[in-house]
Amino acid sequence: MKNPVPAVAAIILRDRDILLIKRATEPNKGKWSVPGGSMELGETLDQALNREVREETGLEIEIGELAGVNDLIVKHDGEITFHYVLIDYYATVKSGEPSPATDVSECRWVPLDEIGNYDITISLLDRLRENGLIS
């Protein structure tokens, strides 16, 4: 039996800029999003989020408030290929400079008012709108 997979992501803000990563793997390969990924067995939410951000960007972060929770269900030819329960948190950088690493082809700081110039995942756009960060 297949079950949904819990996943975490970090909305890392610096003034009015957000850290975006370009996904190098499915789901959403080639789209821009925020750093994050699946939890591993025995990890807490904080441990998973810190590990994923470190693995994808090299950054050490301070985790803030919960930004929201939603499902990401991806279908191909009518079959569900991915089902993640996305748990997004706000975060700030404690140390490091962003550099793409595992599962990421690029990462960069992007002004929130320029986010429309990027091919952003729908789930991230929805999260940013519901939190009042973009209109």
N, C-alpha and C positions, 0 to 999 in steps of 0.2 A: 504494500500500500504506500502510495506517495503522499507526503504531507507538505504543507507550506513550510518555507524556510525563513527563520527570522534573520533579518539583516539590519545593519545600522549604517547611518550616514551622518556626516558632519557638515553643517552649514557654517562655514568659516568666514567671518566678516572682518574687514579691516576698513574702518570708516564706512564709505559707501561702496566699497569693492567686495566682491565675493570670490572665493577661490574655486575655480572650475577645473575639472579634469576631463580629458577626452578618453572615453572608454575604448580599450583595445580588445575587449572580449564581449561576448554575449552575456546577458541581454543588452540591447541598445549599443552594440559595437559601433563606434564612429560618432556617437552623440556625446554632447557635453553634459556633465552632471556634477555632483559633488563627491568627494572621496567617501568610500564606504564599501561594505560587502557583507558576506554571510558570517554569522557567528559560528564559532567552533564549539564542540562539545566541552562543557565545563567552564566556558568563559562567561563572565558577567557582561552586561551591556557596556560598561565603561572600558573593560579590558578589550573587548572586541573593537570598539570604536577607536581606541588609542592604537591598537595593532593595525587596523585597516588604514588609518590615516598615515601612520608611520611607513607602512609597506608601500602605499601608493604615492606618497609625496615627500617622505623623509622628515616630515614635521612632527614636533611634539606639541600637543594641544592641551588646553584647559577646557573641559566639557562644561557647558552651561545648561540652560533650560531645554526641556523637551520642546521641539518645534512641531511635532505631529506624528501620527501613525496612519499608515494606509496600506492597502494591498496593491501589489504589482503582479498582475496576471497576464502572461503572454501566451497567445495561442498561435499555432501554425497548422494550417489545413484543418481547423476545427479542433485540434488536440492541444491541451494545455502543455506547454513546454517549460514554463517557469511560473512559479507562484512564490513570491517573496512577501513577507510582512515587513514593510519598511518602517523603521523607527528612527526618526530624524532628530538630531540635537543641534543646538547652536554650539559653537566652539570658537575659541580664540587661540592664536599661535603663542606658545610659550617659548619655543626656540626653533631655529632652522630656517632655511629658505626652501620654497617649494621646488621640487625636482621630480619629473616623472619616473616612476619605477614600475613595479609589478602591476599588470592589468591596465596600465595607463600609457597612452602615447604622448600626451601633452598635459601640462597644467599651467595655469596662469591666473593672475588677479584680473578681474573684469569689473568695470564700473556697473553697478546694478542698472543704470539707465541705458547701458549698451547691450544688455543681455539678449535683446531681440535680434542682434546681429549673429547669434550663435544658434546652432541646431541643438537646442536644449531638450532633455527628456521631458515628456508631458508631466510626469509625476513631480519633477522639480519645479516646473512652471506653476503647477497647481499649488505646491507647498509655499512658494514665494508669494503668490497672490493671496492665499488664505492668511498668511502672516503679515500682510500689508507691506511687503518689501518691494513689490512691483505692482503696477495696475493692469 
